[in-house]
Amino acid sequence: MSKIGRTNAEFGLIEEGDKILVGLSGGKDSLTMIHALMEQQRRAPFTFELIAVTVTYGMGEDLSTLVAHCAEHGIPHRVYETNTYEIAADKIRQNSSFCSFFSRMRRGALYSAAKELGCNKVALGHHLDDAAESFFMNLIYNGHMRALAPKYRARNGLIVIRPLIQLRERQLAACALENEMPTIGDEACPSMRFDVKMPHARASMKTMLFEMEQKYPDLFVSINSAFGHISDDAFFDKGRFSV
């Protein structure tokens, strides 16, 4: 809670009068996030609204346990129905990775739900491990220096925030486990129902970072610091030269 509070204060993620849609997939990250934000809401010296939204893929998902969990803990919750699975079935190619496709479709559905519900912000459950993996994926595969911002404005005007961005994945997993949260795992991923290859790039980054952290235990402390200390005139982008 203290780390989330400091992240919020540093980047101004949540402000007076916000109505925030919280993307709730039911996994360990999003479940921990909604509970943490509910506690932040209780503690904050100002008022803001939260509403958790779970996007379906149109696969007949059973969300009864998640819906009951939200009701038990007083979490405002909506289920937003889509036909993403049907759309993917028309587009899928054998032995293709469709993680990015499903991610884009889910993000678009969250944006649509936010507009319909009158929300001005969308909270996503990305953590520091996600940011580090994304950075090295962009560096190695795309030749691009890019990670995940704590806060940015989407093209449609919505502000996207990442309250967990300075937390480690293992902290979120421990929180969900210790509090016996009814997490939804990979069985809810629509890719599991297609003959597709798994996203090897991110898996490779996870392995690489794990091995690096064994050798350099403060690796993620340094990564977190480096993301906030960028000497952008020290690279090869001539538009950023200081002379």
Disulfide bonds with the S-S distance in Angstrom:
none
